[in-house]
Amino acid sequence: MDVLIPTAGRAGELAVTLAGLAAQDDPPFRVVVSDQSDDGAALTAPAVTAMARVLRAQGRPVEVLRHVPRRGMAEQRQFLLDRATAAEVLFLDDDVWLEPGMLARLHDALGRLGCGFVGAAVQGLSYLDDDRPHERTVFEPWVGPVRPERIRRGTEGYARWPLHNAANLTHLAGELDLAEGEWVAYKVAWVGGCVLLRREALLECGGFGFWPRLPEEHAGEDVAAQWRVMERFGGAGILPSGAVHLEAPTTVPRREVDAVEVVLADGSAGVEEPDGGSSEPDGVVLADEAGDRPDSRLAADGRS
């Protein structure tokens, strides 16, 4: 598994995210971080470099890459995807802590379900006292195999989006009273923050190669890619989630341009990507595995 983390201006949150990864067991994984901070903080922040050392000491490779200039989140994700080699890729936001065992749960679910992706929707635990049973009425477990679905605004499947608000999944998992190690797959509109995909399925659907069609400031690129994958291979959410949102302020404040409206404007899931991959890295630096010095080689939402 390759864990792909886009980041910008969140050194503290990124360190917590890496700490969550260090507490995981199987499956074997590699971490690739693409940093678009103005100051390249992910390369030098003590907490980030310390956690990168912990992961490397555990035998888990870590690459911290400086990727500038910014060309938007879709290009940032494509940049990471271009560097992935594993059969499974986990797109993990830089403000998400995973409970121990979460990677194993996702890996097990993707293997058993055989679909395009599984996700652990992030939970805002500041909402634990904000119980919203009316938003959980759309919960629907998958019975039998996960099937391809076409999701668009106005479809029945789109109406599932409130399920991932606040701490709904935490409340729902408590109601289901799952045994230790047990998980349930359920139908989603999309999953934000923590999504494990079969790399070949994502590539067959074009990945994030649509990035040249978007302005730098946009949102919804993950939804557009997931809807393409869902339409061909299906996708599912997993309970219990075990992904905790750190509830940091967004680093994408301007969301006037919705990637879904651009990429899927004709209502299709077509994959017409003449530009294909991401741009080449500019000034990429690889954090020195032995210390703080760079060496001479290279280096959504539903939460309110």
Sequence and secondary structure as in RCSB ss.txt:
>XXXX:A:sequence
MDVLIPTAGRAGELAVTLAGLAAQDDPPFRVVVSDQSDDGAALTAPAVTAMARVLRAQGRPVEVLRHVPRRGMAE
QRQFLLDRATAAEVLFLDDDVWLEPGMLARLHDALGRLGCGFVGAAVQGLSYLDDDRPHERTVFEPWVGPVRPER
IRRGTEGYARWPLHNAANLTHLAGELDLAEGEWVAYKVAWVGGCVLLRREALLECGGFGFWPRLPEEHAGEDVAA
QWRVMERFGGAGILPSGAVHLEAPTTVPRREVDAVEVVLADGSAGVEEPDGGSSEPDGVVLADEAGDRPDSRLAA
DGRS
>XXXX:A:secstr
 EEEEEESS HHHHHHHHHHHHT  SS  EEEEEE  TT HHHH HHHHHHHHHHHHTT  EEEEE BS   HHH
HHHHHHHT  SSEEEEE TTEEE TTHHHHHHHHHHHH SSEEE   B GGGTT   GGGSTT  B  SS     
  TTSTGGGGGGGGSTTHHHHHHHHHT  TT  EEE  S   SEEEEEHHHHHHTTTTTTGGGS SS B HHHHH
HHHHHHHH EEEEES  EEE     S     SBHHHHHTTTS      TT S    BS     TTSSS  SS   
    
